[in-house]
Amino acid sequence: MGYFRIMAAIPGFFLSALILMLLWNANIEKFIPNVADISYVKAILATITLWLAVAPLAAVGKKWW
């Protein structure tokens, strides 16, 4: 069963990076003027960082279920 969760996480990761990039590029000028848009590669790096930051919380939450 864990194999199928991994297969769902892979496209979810790339979709998360795409959504992060689109949201960043659409909203950043409102908050910080004269800042460059981020590329998809930078969005992937930011998504890796976010997923690593949230993964321990998911692991702890899973023990309580």
C-alpha positions as a Markdown table, in Angstrom:
| # | Residue | x | y | z |
|---|---|---|---|---|
| 1 | Met | 0.0 | 0.0 | 0.0 |
| 2 | Gly | 2.9 | 2.4 | 0.7 |
| 3 | Tyr | 4.1 | 2.1 | -2.9 |
| 4 | Phe | 0.9 | 3.7 | -4.2 |
| 5 | Arg | 1.3 | 6.6 | -1.8 |
| 6 | Ile | 4.8 | 7.3 | -3.2 |
| 7 | Met | 3.4 | 7.2 | -6.7 |
| 8 | Ala | 0.8 | 9.9 | -5.7 |
| 9 | Ala | 3.4 | 12.0 | -3.9 |
| 10 | Ile | 5.7 | 12.4 | -7.0 |
| 11 | Pro | 3.2 | 14.2 | -9.2 |
| 12 | Gly | 1.9 | 16.0 | -6.1 |
| 13 | Phe | 5.4 | 17.4 | -5.5 |
| 14 | Phe | 5.7 | 18.8 | -9.0 |
| 15 | Leu | 2.2 | 20.3 | -8.8 |
| 16 | Ser | 3.1 | 21.9 | -5.5 |
| 17 | Ala | 6.1 | 23.5 | -7.1 |
| 18 | Leu | 4.1 | 24.7 | -10.0 |
| 19 | Ile | 1.4 | 26.2 | -7.7 |
| 20 | Leu | 4.1 | 27.8 | -5.6 |
| 21 | Met | 5.8 | 29.4 | -8.6 |
| 22 | Leu | 2.5 | 30.7 | -10.0 |
| 23 | Leu | 1.3 | 32.1 | -6.7 |
| 24 | Trp | 4.7 | 33.7 | -6.1 |
| 25 | Asn | 4.9 | 35.3 | -9.5 |
| 26 | Ala | 1.3 | 36.6 | -9.3 |
| 27 | Asn | 1.5 | 38.1 | -5.9 |
| 28 | Ile | 5.1 | 39.2 | -5.2 |
| 29 | Glu | 4.9 | 42.6 | -6.9 |
| 30 | Lys | 2.1 | 43.6 | -4.5 |
| 31 | Phe | 4.3 | 43.1 | -1.4 |
| 32 | Ile | 7.9 | 43.6 | -2.6 |
| 33 | Pro | 8.4 | 45.9 | -5.6 |
| 34 | Asn | 11.2 | 45.4 | -8.1 |
| 35 | Val | 11.8 | 41.7 | -7.3 |
| 36 | Ala | 12.3 | 39.2 | -10.0 |
| 37 | Asp | 9.9 | 36.3 | -10.6 |
| 38 | Ile | 11.1 | 32.9 | -9.6 |
| 39 | Ser | 11.8 | 30.1 | -12.0 |
| 40 | Tyr | 10.4 | 26.6 | -11.8 |
| 41 | Val | 13.8 | 25.3 | -10.5 |
| 42 | Lys | 13.8 | 27.7 | -7.6 |
| 43 | Ala | 10.1 | 26.8 | -6.9 |
| 44 | Ile | 11.2 | 23.1 | -6.8 |
| 45 | Leu | 14.0 | 24.0 | -4.3 |
| 46 | Ala | 11.5 | 26.0 | -2.2 |
| 47 | Thr | 9.0 | 23.1 | -2.3 |
| 48 | Ile | 11.7 | 20.6 | -1.1 |
| 49 | Thr | 12.4 | 22.9 | 1.8 |
| 50 | Leu | 8.7 | 23.3 | 2.7 |
| 51 | Trp | 8.1 | 19.5 | 2.4 |
| 52 | Leu | 11.1 | 18.8 | 4.6 |
| 53 | Ala | 9.9 | 21.3 | 7.2 |
| 54 | Val | 6.3 | 19.8 | 7.3 |
| 55 | Ala | 7.3 | 16.1 | 7.1 |
| 56 | Pro | 8.1 | 15.7 | 10.8 |
| 57 | Leu | 4.7 | 17.2 | 11.7 |
| 58 | Ala | 3.0 | 14.7 | 9.4 |
| 59 | Ala | 5.0 | 11.9 | 11.0 |
| 60 | Val | 4.0 | 13.0 | 14.5 |
| 61 | Gly | 0.4 | 13.4 | 13.5 |
| 62 | Lys | 0.3 | 9.9 | 12.1 |
| 63 | Lys | 1.2 | 8.4 | 15.5 |
| 64 | Trp | -1.8 | 10.0 | 17.1 |
| 65 | Trp | -4.3 | 8.4 | 14.7 |
